[in-house]
Amino acid sequence: MRLFPRRRFADLVDRQLDLFAELHRARLTGLREAYQQVNAADREDAERAFGDYQDQVGWAAEELAELRDTYAATLDDGARDAYVRAFARGVRRRYPPLADVMMRSVDDLDEI
């Protein structure tokens, strides 16, 4: 018995994010590299580097949203809300740069 029980979907979300990381290892490495290029860019190259980074963030957020929405569609309304929030917490913990993008879609749960 756990003194502090984990939330209902925490283990599932962790496994989903592990699978996401494994399947997209190269692209996630590219995302990290794009972030580093933004930080290292001089004034002339900063805009291009930031655009490249935003493209990578957009890709990752879309992939994560698709993963989330596919599973959420199999749940009833109450469970769906809890799962989507657990997924958002997992993304915030594991991929902080993507969390704000993902949180925008959590605000409108009725579309799932």
C-alpha positions in Angstrom: 0.0 0.0 0.0 1.4 3.4 -1.0 1.3 6.2 1.4 0.8 8.6 -1.5 -1.0 6.7 -4.3 -0.2 7.7 -7.8 -2.9 9.3 -9.8 -5.2 7.1 -11.9 -3.4 7.4 -15.3 0.2 8.2 -14.2 1.6 4.8 -15.1 -0.1 4.6 -18.4 1.1 8.1 -19.4 4.6 7.3 -18.3 4.6 4.2 -20.6 3.1 6.2 -23.5 5.8 8.9 -23.1 8.5 6.2 -22.9 7.2 4.7 -26.2 7.0 8.2 -27.8 10.6 8.8 -26.8 11.8 5.5 -28.2 9.9 5.9 -31.5 11.0 9.5 -32.0 14.5 9.5 -30.5 16.2 11.0 -33.5 13.5 13.8 -33.9 13.7 14.6 -30.2 17.4 14.9 -30.5 16.9 17.3 -33.4 14.5 19.3 -31.1 17.2 19.6 -28.5 19.8 20.6 -31.1 17.4 23.2 -32.5 17.0 24.7 -29.0 20.8 24.8 -28.6 21.2 26.5 -31.9 18.7 29.2 -30.9 20.7 29.9 -27.8 24.0 29.9 -29.7 22.8 31.9 -32.7 24.1 35.4 -33.3 21.6 38.2 -34.1 21.6 37.5 -37.8 20.8 33.8 -37.5 18.5 33.9 -34.4 15.3 34.3 -36.4 16.0 31.4 -38.6 17.1 29.2 -35.7 14.0 30.1 -33.7 11.8 29.3 -36.7 13.5 25.9 -37.0 13.0 25.3 -33.3 9.3 26.3 -33.5 8.8 23.8 -36.3 10.2 21.0 -34.2 8.1 22.0 -31.2 5.0 22.1 -33.4 5.8 18.6 -34.8 6.3 17.1 -31.3 3.2 18.8 -29.9 1.1 17.4 -32.8 2.5 13.9 -32.3 1.8 14.0 -28.6 -1.7 15.4 -29.1 -2.4 12.6 -31.5 -1.2 10.0 -29.0 -3.3 11.6 -26.3 -6.4 12.0 -28.4 -6.3 8.5 -29.8 -6.4 7.0 -26.3 -8.8 9.6 -24.8 -11.4 8.8 -27.5 -11.7 5.3 -26.0 -12.7 6.7 -22.6 -16.0 8.0 -21.1 -16.2 11.7 -20.3 -15.1 11.5 -16.7 -12.2 9.2 -17.4 -11.2 11.3 -20.5 -10.9 14.5 -18.4 -8.7 12.7 -15.8 -6.5 11.1 -18.5 -6.0 14.3 -20.5 -5.0 16.1 -17.4 -2.6 13.3 -16.4 -1.1 13.4 -19.9 -0.6 17.1 -19.6 1.2 16.6 -16.2 3.4 13.9 -17.8 4.3 16.1 -20.7 5.1 19.1 -18.3 7.4 16.8 -16.3 9.1 15.1 -19.2 9.1 17.8 -21.9 8.8 21.2 -20.3 9.3 23.1 -23.6 6.2 21.3 -25.1 4.0 21.7 -22.1 2.6 25.2 -22.9 1.7 24.1 -26.4 0.0 20.9 -25.1 -1.8 22.8 -22.4 -3.6 24.9 -25.0 -5.4 21.8 -26.2 -6.3 20.6 -22.7 -8.5 23.7 -22.2 -11.0 22.4 -24.8 -11.7 18.8 -23.8 -15.0 18.6 -25.7 -13.2 18.3 -29.1 -11.7 14.9 -28.2 
